[in-house]
């Protein structure tokens, strides 16, 4: 993808082409976004085929997701990108990238969305039980409180809430280790981070959604501690 002019539309009735000028720096950003989407799709496929370790996958996917968000934080780039991810993919004919679409819509690595042992720092005993790390429990407690306080302080946008929820889920994984599958409230937290990730730049959670999220966080917080007993 190069040059400073991108074909925006074609008028078949007059056979004339309407061309929109795009500055070179924005074109570079669009090219980077194109490359990131392709890279995410390839990495996701490697993970699904078990051809990359959980740790490497998590590190690289977090890096790619962060780069994607940073590029789209620029208003001019976001305007040139179009209405949404699927619009961009269709416009530039990026084929066979359904895995990238799914991952970008969810906004977190699969190892965080679906607990994976590669994302935990907890120690397991020979009988398969997990040794709970006190430092990890304190970190997770802090993350729960941070998210709930943020909501009470009128944090509503994707940019404000998504990083906090991502940190919370990651810390839960680290603490619970092999017990994460028993943590039923975790699925509700995943639902919220996905919902938040799908918010557009000018969208925020409603007051009702905030109340629901606070309730679910409180329930998840209590459920987290019940597993530590």
C-alpha positions in Angstrom: 0.0 0.0 0.0 1.8 3.1 -1.2 1.3 6.6 -2.8 -0.7 9.5 -1.6 -4.0 8.9 -3.3 -6.4 6.1 -2.5 -9.3 5.2 -4.7 -12.4 6.1 -2.6 -15.3 5.5 -5.0 -16.1 5.0 -8.7 -19.0 6.5 -10.6 -19.9 3.8 -13.1 -22.4 5.9 -14.9 -19.9 8.6 -15.9 -16.8 6.4 -15.7 -15.1 9.0 -13.6 -13.1 8.2 -10.5 -13.4 10.2 -7.3 -10.0 10.3 -5.5 -9.4 11.4 -2.0 -6.1 12.8 -1.0 -4.5 11.2 2.1 -1.3 12.6 3.6 1.8 10.4 3.5 2.0 10.0 7.3 -1.6 8.8 7.5 -1.0 6.4 4.6 2.0 5.0 6.6 -0.3 4.5 9.6 -2.9 2.7 7.5 -0.1 0.5 6.1 1.0 -0.3 9.6 -2.6 -1.2 10.6 -2.9 -3.4 7.5 0.3 -5.2 8.6 -0.8 -5.5 12.2 -4.1 -7.1 11.1 -2.3 -9.7 9.0 0.3 -10.3 11.8 -2.5 -10.9 14.4 -4.2 -13.3 12.1 -1.0 -15.3 11.5 -0.2 -15.3 15.2 -3.7 -16.5 16.1 -3.4 -19.3 13.7 -0.1 -20.4 15.1 -1.6 -20.4 18.6 -4.6 -22.4 17.5 -2.3 -25.0 15.9 -0.1 -25.1 19.0 2.9 -23.9 17.1 3.8 -21.1 19.5 4.1 -21.2 23.3 1.5 -19.5 25.4 4.0 -17.1 26.9 5.3 -16.0 23.5 1.8 -15.7 22.1 0.6 -13.6 25.0 3.6 -11.2 24.8 3.4 -10.8 21.0 -0.4 -10.5 20.9 -0.4 -7.8 23.6 2.2 -5.9 21.7 0.2 -6.0 18.4 -3.1 -5.1 20.1 -1.4 -2.1 21.8 0.1 -1.0 18.5 -3.3 -1.2 16.9 -4.9 0.9 19.6 -2.1 3.5 19.6 -2.4 4.0 15.8 -6.2 4.4 16.0 -5.9 6.9 18.9 -4.9 9.4 16.2 -8.0 11.2 15.0 -6.9 11.6 11.4 -5.8 8.0 11.1 -9.1 6.9 12.7 -11.0 9.0 10.1 -9.1 7.5 7.2 -9.5 4.0 8.7 -13.2 4.2 8.2 -16.3 3.2 10.2 -15.0 0.0 11.7 -12.5 -2.9 11.3 -14.6 -4.9 8.9 -15.1 -1.8 6.7 -11.3 -1.4 6.5 -10.7 -5.1 5.7 -13.3 -5.0 3.0 -12.0 -1.7 1.6 -8.4 -3.0 1.2 -9.4 -6.5 0.4 -7.6 -8.3 3.3 -8.6 -11.9 2.8 -8.8 -14.8 5.2 -8.4 -12.9 8.4 -11.4 -14.0 10.4 -9.1 -14.9 13.3 -7.7 -11.3 13.4 -11.2 -9.9 13.3 -12.3 -12.0 16.3 -9.2 -11.2 18.3 -9.3 -7.4 17.6 -13.0 -7.3 18.5 -12.3 -9.0 21.8 -9.2 -6.9 22.5 -7.3 -9.4 24.7 -5.1 -12.4 23.9 -6.8 -15.8 23.9 -4.7 -16.8 26.8 -6.3 -14.1 28.9 -9.8 -14.6 27.6 -9.6 -18.4 28.1 -7.3 -19.2 31.0 -4.1 -20.7 29.9 -1.3 -22.0 32.2 1.2 -20.0 30.2 -0.2 -16.8 31.5 0.1 -17.6 35.2 3.0 -17.2 37.6 1.5 -19.4 40.4 3.3 -22.5 41.4 1.7 -25.9 41.3 2.4 -28.7 43.7 2.9 -32.3 42.7 -0.7 -33.2 43.4 -1.9 -30.5 40.9 -3.0 -27.9 43.5 -1.9 -24.3 43.1 0.1 -22.4 45.7 -1.6 -19.0 46.1 0.9 -16.1 46.0 0.1 -13.4 48.6 1.6 -10.7 46.4 -0.6 -11.8 43.5 -3.7 -11.7 45.7 -2.9 -8.2 46.8 -2.4 -7.1 43.2 -5.7 -8.7 42.1 -7.5 -7.1 45.1 -6.0 -3.7 44.1 -7.1 -4.2 40.5 -10.7 -5.0 41.5 -10.8 -1.9 43.6 -9.3 0.2 40.9 -11.9 -0.8 38.3 -14.8 -0.3 40.7 -13.4 3.1 41.9 -12.9 4.1 38.2 -16.6 3.4 37.5 -17.7 5.4 40.5 -15.5 8.3 39.3 -17.4 8.3 36.0 -14.9 6.4 33.9 -17.0 5.3 31.0 -15.0 5.0 27.8 -13.0 2.2 26.2 -9.7 4.0 26.6 -10.3 4.4 30.3 -11.7 1.0 31.2 -10.2 -1.6 28.8 -6.7 -1.4 30.2 -8.0 -1.7 33.8 -10.1 -4.8 33.0 -7.2 -6.4 31.1 -5.0 -6.0 34.1 -7.7 -7.4 36.3 -8.2 -10.6 34.2 -4.4 -11.1 33.9 -3.9 -10.8 37.6 -6.7 -13.3 38.3 -5.1 -15.8 35.9 -1.8 -15.4 37.7 -3.3 -16.0 41.1 -5.8 -18.8 40.5 -3.6 -20.9 38.2 -5.2 -24.4 37.8 -8.2 -23.2 39.8 -9.2 -20.6 37.2 -11.6 -23.1 35.6 -13.5 -23.2 38.8 -14.0 -19.4 38.9 -17.4 -19.1 37.3 -17.6 -15.3 37.7 -14.6 -15.0 35.3 -16.8 -15.4 32.2 -18.9 -12.4 33.2 -15.7 -10.3 33.4 -14.7 -11.4 30.0 -18.1 -10.4 28.7 -17.6 -6.9 30.0 -14.1 -6.4 28.6 -15.4 -7.5 25.2 -18.4 -5.2 25.5 -16.0 -2.3 26.4 -13.7 -3.1 23.6 -16.5 -2.8 21.1 -17.3 0.7 22.2 -16.6 3.3 19.5 -14.4 6.3 20.3 -17.4 8.6 21.0 -19.4 5.9 22.9 -19.5 5.3 26.7 -21.2 2.9 29.0 -24.6 4.0 30.1 -25.6 4.6 33.7 -27.5 1.3 33.7 -24.5 -0.6 32.3 -22.3 0.9 34.9 -24.6 -0.2 37.7 -24.7 -3.7 36.2 -20.9 -3.8 35.8 -20.4 -2.7 39.4 -22.7 -5.5 40.6 -20.9 -8.1 38.5 -17.5 -6.9 39.7 -18.7 -7.1 43.4 -20.0 -10.6 42.8 -16.7 -11.6 41.0 -14.7 -10.1 43.8 -16.5 -12.2 46.4 -16.2 -15.3 44.2 -12.5 -14.7 43.9 -12.0 -14.7 47.6 -14.2 -17.8 48.1 -11.8 -19.8 46.0 -8.9 -18.8 48.2 -10.4 -20.3 51.3 
